[in-house]
Amino acid sequence: MAKILITSGPTRQYIDPVRFLSNASSGRMGAALAAAALEKGHEVTIVSGPVEIQYPAGATVVPVVTTDEMLEAAQRLFPQFDGVIGVAAPCDYKPDAVAKQKISKTGDKLTLHFVETPDVLATLGTSKKENQWVVGFALETTDVRLRALRKMIAKNCDLLVLNGPSAIDSTENEVEIFLCPGKIITRLKGSKTDLGREIFALVEEKLIK
């Protein structure tokens, strides 16, 4: 039995007390992978941003909101786990200053300055031990395979799942799966529930000892 950490869902970066930057990630793919791992008898902990779905009852869920909170929780937990599946869609940017009060309309243009957030999966990938593995997800819209391969190297992933924007907030998905050092080993299409089982079967076959 393996101990598996999954990051799932979106994160939020607040602009003021009521507005935030985020995306439409639903957490469905993370839930499907967690269910598949639990079906095979593995132990699962999910670090999740705000989602409306219910995760499998057998998983331990650690709720977070911001990308920094997701990173802190994942870094704290990862040393206790055999591997991580990074299916979350954390915000890549955050405002360099959060307004303490709600920003009111003035009739003028509003300028916001953003800075990059830390890369959760890359941080985990650079800290992984020899007996640990990292699975990443990449969502790209241009030069998709080239960008996916770059991410695979940069994040020190052992296996990477490439999908497109149609996956966001959908019950279906279409993916290509790369095995380090960048060979496409399969293409899959179907419901996220079915893909969760198929992807996890590959994780078991290729990575879980």
C-alpha positions in Angstrom: 0.0 0.0 0.0 1.3 3.5 -0.9 0.7 6.8 0.8 -0.4 9.2 -1.9 -0.7 13.0 -1.7 -3.0 14.7 -4.3 -3.3 18.4 -4.9 -6.6 19.3 -6.4 -8.9 22.1 -7.3 -8.2 25.8 -7.9 -6.8 28.4 -5.5 -7.9 31.9 -4.9 -5.9 35.1 -4.7 -7.8 38.0 -3.1 -7.7 41.5 -4.6 -9.8 43.0 -1.8 -12.0 41.4 1.0 -14.7 40.3 -1.5 -13.0 39.8 -4.9 -10.4 37.3 -6.0 -8.5 35.9 -9.0 -9.2 32.2 -9.6 -10.2 29.7 -12.3 -13.0 27.2 -13.0 -11.1 24.0 -11.9 -13.7 21.8 -10.3 -11.6 19.2 -8.5 -13.3 16.3 -10.4 -10.1 14.9 -11.8 -8.5 15.0 -8.3 -11.6 13.2 -6.9 -11.5 10.6 -9.6 -7.8 9.8 -9.0 -8.4 9.7 -5.3 -11.3 7.3 -5.7 -9.2 5.1 -8.0 -6.3 5.0 -5.5 -8.6 4.2 -2.6 -10.2 1.3 -4.7 -6.8 -0.2 -4.9 -6.3 0.0 -1.2 -3.9 3.0 -1.0 -3.9 5.8 1.6 -4.9 9.2 0.1 -4.6 12.7 1.4 -6.0 15.6 -0.7 -4.8 19.2 -0.4 -7.7 21.0 -2.0 -8.6 24.5 -2.9 -12.2 25.6 -2.7 -14.5 23.2 -4.7 -18.2 22.3 -4.7 -17.7 18.6 -5.3 -17.5 15.9 -2.6 -14.2 14.0 -2.3 -14.3 10.2 -1.6 -15.1 9.5 2.0 -12.0 7.4 2.5 -9.6 10.3 1.7 -8.2 12.8 4.2 -8.9 16.3 2.9 -6.8 19.3 3.9 -8.6 22.5 2.7 -6.7 25.5 1.6 -7.5 28.8 -0.2 -4.4 30.5 -1.6 -1.5 29.1 -3.6 0.8 29.8 -0.7 -1.4 27.9 1.6 -1.5 24.9 -0.8 2.3 25.0 -1.0 2.7 25.2 2.8 0.4 22.2 3.3 1.9 20.1 0.5 5.5 20.8 1.6 4.6 19.9 5.2 2.9 16.6 4.2 5.0 15.4 1.2 8.0 13.9 3.3 5.5 11.5 4.8 4.2 10.2 1.4 5.5 7.9 -1.3 4.4 10.2 -4.1 2.3 13.2 -5.2 -0.2 13.7 -8.0 -0.4 17.4 -8.7 -3.7 17.8 -10.5 -4.5 21.2 -8.8 -4.8 24.4 -10.9 -3.2 26.9 -8.5 -3.3 30.6 -9.5 0.0 31.6 -11.1 -0.3 35.2 -10.1 -1.4 37.2 -7.1 -1.7 41.0 -6.5 1.4 42.5 -4.9 -0.9 44.2 -2.4 -4.4 43.2 -1.2 -6.7 46.2 -0.5 -7.9 46.1 3.1 -11.3 47.5 2.1 -13.6 46.8 -0.8 -12.3 48.7 -3.9 -15.1 51.2 -4.9 -15.8 52.5 -8.3 -14.3 55.9 -9.1 -15.0 56.2 -12.8 -11.3 55.9 -13.5 -9.3 52.9 -14.8 -8.2 50.5 -12.1 -4.6 49.3 -12.3 -3.5 46.2 -10.5 0.0 44.9 -10.2 0.6 41.1 -10.0 3.5 39.0 -9.0 4.1 35.3 -9.6 3.0 32.8 -7.0 5.3 29.9 -6.0 5.1 26.8 -8.1 3.7 24.1 -5.8 4.6 21.0 -7.9 8.0 22.3 -8.9 8.9 22.9 -5.3 7.8 19.3 -4.4 9.6 17.9 -7.4 13.0 19.5 -6.5 12.7 18.2 -2.9 11.6 14.6 -3.7 13.8 11.8 -2.4 15.0 8.8 -4.4 12.1 6.7 -3.2 9.5 9.3 -4.0 7.7 10.0 -7.3 5.9 13.0 -8.8 3.0 13.0 -11.3 2.1 16.3 -12.9 -0.7 17.7 -14.9 -0.2 20.3 -17.6 -2.9 22.4 -19.3 -1.6 24.1 -22.4 -3.2 26.0 -25.4 -0.2 26.5 -27.7 2.9 24.4 -28.5 1.3 21.9 -26.1 3.7 19.0 -26.3 6.8 21.2 -26.1 5.5 23.2 -23.2 4.4 20.0 -21.4 7.9 18.5 -21.8 9.5 21.6 -20.5 7.2 21.5 -17.5 8.0 17.8 -17.0 11.7 18.6 -16.7 11.3 21.8 -14.7 9.0 20.2 -12.1 11.1 16.9 -12.0 8.0 14.8 -12.9 8.2 11.1 -13.4 5.0 11.1 -15.3 3.0 14.0 -16.8 -0.6 14.2 -18.0 -1.3 16.8 -20.7 -4.8 18.1 -21.2 -6.4 21.2 -22.7 -8.8 24.0 -21.6 -11.8 21.9 -22.4 -11.0 19.9 -19.3 -11.8 22.8 -17.0 -15.1 22.3 -15.1 -16.0 19.3 -17.3 -17.0 15.8 -16.6 -15.0 14.6 -19.6 -11.4 14.9 -20.6 -8.9 13.9 -23.3 -5.2 13.5 -22.3 -1.8 12.4 -23.5 0.5 10.8 -20.9 4.3 11.3 -20.9 6.7 9.1 -19.1 10.1 10.6 -18.1 12.2 11.5 -20.0 9.3 12.6 -22.3 8.0 9.6 -24.2 4.2 9.6 -25.0 3.0 6.2 -23.6 -0.7 6.6 -24.2 -3.7 8.8 -25.2 -6.9 8.5 -23.3 -10.4 10.0 -23.7 -13.6 9.6 -21.7 -15.2 10.6 -18.4 -13.0 11.8 -15.6 -14.1 8.9 -13.5 -12.9 6.4 -16.1 -9.7 8.4 -16.8 -9.0 8.5 -13.1 -8.9 4.7 -13.0 -6.8 4.5 -16.2 -4.3 7.1 -15.2 -3.9 5.7 -11.8 -3.4 2.2 -13.2 -0.4 3.6 -15.1 0.9 5.3 -11.9 0.7 1.9 -10.2 2.4 0.1 -13.1 5.2 2.6 -13.7 5.9 4.3 -10.3 4.5 2.4 -7.3 6.8 -0.2 -6.1 
